[in-house]
Amino acid sequence: MKILHTADWHLGKKLEQQERTEEHQQFLNWLIDQLNIEKIDVLIIAGDIFDTGTPSNTALQQYYRFLSNVKNTCCREVIVIGGNHDSVSTLDAPKELLKYFNVHVIGGVPDVFTDQIIEIADAHGKLELVVCAVPFLRDKDIRLSISGETSDERQERIRAGIGNHYHRFVEHVTSHKLNGIPVIATGHLFAAGASTSDSEKEIHVGNLGHVGGDQFPIEFDYIALGHIHRPQVVNKMEHIRYSGSPIPLSFSENDDLKQVVILEFIHGKLTQMVAHEIPCYRKLIRIKGDLENVKSKILLLKDLQLKYPSWVEVQVVTDATITDLEEQLSLIIQKKPFIERFFLRQVKLKPVQNLDQLAEEALALQDLDPKSVFIKRCEAEYPDQDYTDLLESFNEVMEQMAQKEQ
């Protein structure tokens, strides 16, 4: 039996109002081909199918057309779980109908806990795989709100709640394990040690939970995770993986190799895990420096011969606003048709403060945590701009520092 793990499609996602529909469609077409080429039996989509809880008609059409096309492949079963970006009601609404097409949808934690357990049989009705399809866990799914608890107490309660949710499956899958039936779990959460990119938004359970790989039951042969857009193994535990997003969703993912993970079970044993690279259809490029440095780097860009022209984020470090920046750069790309557009950022150098100013600022910062300090700095530097990307980068750095301290 062969299983393909993918996640974080974010259908309907835009990059600063620029549509990504064509890139997503290229991926979906490629995935349909891979189901046949690799002879995939089961497809697992580990959350964030859509970018918002109210997806556009175009995004919905892509999703349903894809599920329809799967029926024309050798793939026998599809398992879809909800992510933090997905609306539970939107995903679950057609679930009874989709069951007739062997598409199992778990948009949110169901009222009956065991409805998350999906048994998959072969053509002769013999059980050959069990999937514990756990969606994104919200506060109401794992804990009761307790007034007066500290931040540390809340984080520990969330971690324990997520761990307990997974351990509840053990009593239901033990008999299958004894009979040599493989058991897979899914999840849409933030595992401790995972490396993020700018495009993951902070979520109230996943990032606070920081679930460690050792908190999952050993009964699971493989754990298919979503939420983190960089493909990776969790805590050096090869059987716990993020497949990552299929296309780069932000410029911070410009160097990531996008992939799906293909598993093969023989006689109930996981014999192979292969990271299968997804073709790149549009390159996102990030360039930073002073104006002359940026211009030099743009001139060195080569045609990558991709289906769609590149998008380039340009961060110009300057001590004064460059009013004609766009015009200057547009002249450069006239001879580079493989570059479609620039996303411009002007990073202003801050004047040096005197000692009195620094001392006053230091005293005010003593009562704030690092994140609050960073937000205040962003508010001061970019009062009229969106600094979400910077905040996500800050969260990533803080996570890496926490790992080094462990």
Secondary structure, DSSP 8 states (H G I E B T S, - for coil): -EEEEE----BT-EETTEE-HHHHHHHHHHHHHHHHHTT-SEEEEES--BSSSS--HHHHHHHHHHHHHHTTSS--EEEEE--TTS-HHHHHTTHHHHHTTTEEEE-S--SSGGGGEEEEE-TTS-EEEEEE------HHHH----TT--HHHHHHHHHHHHHHHHHTTHHHHHHHHHTT--EEEEEES-BTT----TT----TTHHHH-B-GGGS-TT-SEEEEES-SS-EEETTEEEEEE---SS--SGGGTT---EEEEEEEETTEEEEEEEEE---SS-EEEEEESHHHHHHHHHT------SS-EEEEEEEEESS--TTHHHHHHHHGGG-TTEEEEEEEEEE------HHHHHHHHHHHTTS-HHHHHHHHHHHH-TTS--HHHHHHHHHHHHHHHHHH-
